[in-house]
Amino acid sequence: MVARAERTIQHPVFLRVGMIVAVSAFAAPGLCAESISFVNDVMPVLTKAGCNSGACHAKAGGGQNGFQLSLLGFEPQQDYESLVKEGRGRRLFRAAPERSLLLMKASGQKPHGGGARLPRNSKHLALLREWIEQGTPYADVEDPDLVSVEVIPERGVVERNGQQQLQALAKYSDGSIRDITALALFESNDEAMAHVSAAGMVQIQDIPGKVAVMLRYQGQATVFTAAVPLGAPVENLPVANNFVDDHVFANLKQIGIPASVVCDDATFIRRVSLDIAGRLPTEEEAAAFFASTDENKRDQLIDALLQSPNYADFFANKWTSLLKNRRDDASDITSNFAFHAWIRDSLLANVSYDQIVRELLAATGTVIGNPPVAWYKRVKEPKQQLEDVAQLFLGVRMQCAQCHHHPFERWSQDDYYSLSAFFSQVGRKPTDTRGEDLIFHKRGIAAAKNVKTNESLKPAAFGDDVGQIGADEDPRLRLADWMSAEDNPFFAKSLVNRYWKHFFNRGLIEPEDDIRDTNPPTNPELLTALEQHFIGSGFDLKDLVRTITRSNAYQLSATPNKHNLVDRQNYSRYYPRRLQAEVLLDAIDYLTGATTRFANLPAGTSAVGLPDNSYNKASLFLQVFGRPNSQSVCECERVQSSSLAQSLHLINSSEIKSKLATADGRAARLASSDVPAEEKIEALYMAAFFRKPQHSELKTALDYLNEPPTDAEGKPVDAKKAARENFQDLIWALMNSKEFLFSH
């Protein structure tokens, strides 16, 4: 009989060297000969071998070759039936266990699409053989249940290119503990920073910062977090302006990454105007800012931008896209315009974030009388409503839990359908306006059925009981109450993380809408502080923006020093990012002096102020540069990466040529002006970069303007025409520079 690990073990022995915790030895497991449990013993082996992964026998649509397992073993009863009873019993051969197809394919003795998964002499293959010999028992009534898993150590400091062995422990309902290191699944959240072997050996790479390794075992998960120090001297950090700086700079001190210097005024006014108002500063704003000697002028500029209508336009553009304000039919125009106006007006008036969400979730009536109901026009089914609300407002991706237990979290199908129950009483009736419905609350007890178990579930928020909801009460209001509660672990955290990414080009948690225990923040203390500050402010969005942008962490230069070039997550410098499609189009219009016209909108409407996605179809620029079509609640729908099509469009598209050649545009005005050429060039650089040209830049531009104007054959051309074309070329060159195309 094959022995297996005894359930009670000793803890490993540790050595502590400085701040590094190292596992120096594992306690030797004992041996026992008790009955093998399919749930507690066999399923972990199949999971470790990858048999129930999505690419193998847990593949959607029937598994592989008719053999179907549940994803990662979350449905052991179903897996037992499939393995033991289906396939005419040919997968297991109790009379001669070693001839069972399960063992022969897993060990490579018979052809297997997944290859050999278990070596012939492995203890795991021996355990499966012993289980078959014992008659393939499912579980004993006295078998303990898995309560939790633990990783040792939970956190530590590991030097670059160093190693850390992890130990995984499983705790059971009878108080016993098992060493499950050989059976647990390990996964790094950043392979560029750390790689982890199947045995739990973490190999740290050469990038400093924070990295996490997730440990999964039978539906339970935990995380090991490592700080990887650079170790450079951190002595001259900028002065802290607020608590944001306190936490950012404390983290930089811990890992030894010095920060870049605070950016100059020219960089700041351009950056903050783009990030808050979605536009370049005006010439008047820039002149007043540079002329001011007030030590608080940066704070004053932030406040002015937050009070401007451009702030509301820019963030309404962000939120209406995420909320699927999409035009699929000409009849949608009324709801599109009304919904966009409601979001914009709410932001301009600084309506609290929790109130905006409440008005959206519990909206009733018609779009004319109550514009938030337009959301229910696009998001009609309760399951889509719960998924969008969870991902957008709570940072939780629930899509997986519709069919199976979430692979990286604790959410089950019951959690999924309990959340959908909040939307089960949303009713709709057609109105006299084509394509528009009346949204109302249907009287009745809210409930949803788990389609797999057929169990009727009352509304519950991620396992939290929200109390009994009467037939006359709209359950969506109870959901809004739960979301905005001070102790809600998702609502405020999701928003501050989303806004942090907006301003820093990287969330404290990445992706920004995937908040879970197994995806920890790079700076948890900062995230908690931001979350508590946001709650304490009454969910004040403008205050959050003000707090972030007033920090010196936000105002750091994008130019790296000799130590922080490799930093991608600790905010030791500003991370440049390409301008969004709408912002870039408006910036090009501003630089060239052109105007882009949009149908059904007043002249002068900016691309940032567009109410819905329909204008993408009429604008090749917006399509090429990745303006989202409002199909999902994921920020990833917006394309921020560069492409050949974008380069070609900027270089030689007819649209760009026509903007440069606008009759009363900037090139024409500069060419006809009587001011000296040096002043014209300085004005052009101020318009593009809000700085004066360097000496070499000025000389290059002057040399180009002073060249005798000739055509392709070298013949003289009209001087006025040549002057216009020369300034068009200069504007074109500046427009295609990274300094213009990026926020930095």
Stockholm file with secondary structure:
# STOCKHOLM 1.0

chainA/1-744         MVARAERTIQHPVFLRVGMIVAVSAFAAPGLCAESISFVNDVMPVLTKAGCNSGACHAKAGGGQNGFQLSLLGFEPQQDYESLVKEGRGRRLFRAAPERSLLLMKASGQKPHGGGARLPRNSKHLALLREWIEQGTPYADVEDPDLVSVEVIPERGVVERNGQQQLQALAKYSDGSIRDITALALFESNDEAMAHVSAAGMVQIQDIPGKVAVMLRYQGQATVFTAAVPLGAPVENLPVANNFVDDHVFANLKQIGIPASVVCDDATFIRRVSLDIAGRLPTEEEAAAFFASTDENKRDQLIDALLQSPNYADFFANKWTSLLKNRRDDASDITSNFAFHAWIRDSLLANVSYDQIVRELLAATGTVIGNPPVAWYKRVKEPKQQLEDVAQLFLGVRMQCAQCHHHPFERWSQDDYYSLSAFFSQVGRKPTDTRGEDLIFHKRGIAAAKNVKTNESLKPAAFGDDVGQIGADEDPRLRLADWMSAEDNPFFAKSLVNRYWKHFFNRGLIEPEDDIRDTNPPTNPELLTALEQHFIGSGFDLKDLVRTITRSNAYQLSATPNKHNLVDRQNYSRYYPRRLQAEVLLDAIDYLTGATTRFANLPAGTSAVGLPDNSYNKASLFLQVFGRPNSQSVCECERVQSSSLAQSLHLINSSEIKSKLATADGRAARLASSDVPAEEKIEALYMAAFFRKPQHSELKTALDYLNEPPTDAEGKPVDAKKAARENFQDLIWALMNSKEFLFSH
#=GR chainA/1-744 SS CCCEECSCCCCCEEEEETTEEEEEECCCCCEECCCCCIIIIIHHHHHHTTTTSTTTTTCTTTCBTTBCCCGGGSCHHHHHIIIIISGGGTTCCTTSGGGCHHHHHHTTSSCCTTCCCSCTTCHHHHHHHHHHHTTCCCCCTTCCCEEEEEEESSEEECCTTCEEECEEEEEETTSCEEECTTTCEEEESCTTTEEECTTSEEEECSCCEEEEEEEEETTEEEEEEEEECCCCCCCCCCCCCSHHHHHHHHHHHHHTCCCCCBCCHHHHHHHHHHHHHSSCCCHHHHHHHHHCCCTTHHHHHHHHHHHSHHHHHHHHHHHHHHTTCCCSSGGGHHHHHHHHHHHHHHHHTTCCHHHHHHHHHTCCBCTTTCGGGHHHHHCCSHHHHHHHHHHHHSCCCCGGGGTSCCTTSSCCHHHHHHHHGGGTTEEEEECSSTTCEEEEECCSCCCEECTTTCCEECCEETTEECCCCCTTSCHHHHHHHHHHSTTCSSHHHHHHHHHHHHHHSSCSSSSTTCCCTTSCCSSHHHHHHHHHHHHHTTSCHHHHHHHHHHSTTTTBCSSCCTTTTTCSSSCSSCCCEECCHHHHHHHHHHHHTCCCCCTTSCTTCCGGGCCSTTHHHHCHHHHHTTCCCSCSSCGGGSCCSCCHHHHHHHHHCHHHHHHHTCTTSHHHHHHHCCSCHHHHHHHHHHHHHSSCCCHHHHHHHHHHHTSCCBCTTSCBCCHHHHHHHHHHHHHHHHHTSHHHHEEC
#=GC SS_cons         CCCEECSCCCCCEEEEETTEEEEEECCCCCEECCCCCIIIIIHHHHHHTTTTSTTTTTCTTTCBTTBCCCGGGSCHHHHHIIIIISGGGTTCCTTSGGGCHHHHHHTTSSCCTTCCCSCTTCHHHHHHHHHHHTTCCCCCTTCCCEEEEEEESSEEECCTTCEEECEEEEEETTSCEEECTTTCEEEESCTTTEEECTTSEEEECSCCEEEEEEEEETTEEEEEEEEECCCCCCCCCCCCCSHHHHHHHHHHHHHTCCCCCBCCHHHHHHHHHHHHHSSCCCHHHHHHHHHCCCTTHHHHHHHHHHHSHHHHHHHHHHHHHHTTCCCSSGGGHHHHHHHHHHHHHHHHTTCCHHHHHHHHHTCCBCTTTCGGGHHHHHCCSHHHHHHHHHHHHSCCCCGGGGTSCCTTSSCCHHHHHHHHGGGTTEEEEECSSTTCEEEEECCSCCCEECTTTCCEECCEETTEECCCCCTTSCHHHHHHHHHHSTTCSSHHHHHHHHHHHHHHSSCSSSSTTCCCTTSCCSSHHHHHHHHHHHHHTTSCHHHHHHHHHHSTTTTBCSSCCTTTTTCSSSCSSCCCEECCHHHHHHHHHHHHTCCCCCTTSCTTCCGGGCCSTTHHHHCHHHHHTTCCCSCSSCGGGSCCSCCHHHHHHHHHCHHHHHHHTCTTSHHHHHHHCCSCHHHHHHHHHHHHHSSCCCHHHHHHHHHHHTSCCBCTTSCBCCHHHHHHHHHHHHHHHHHTSHHHHEEC
//
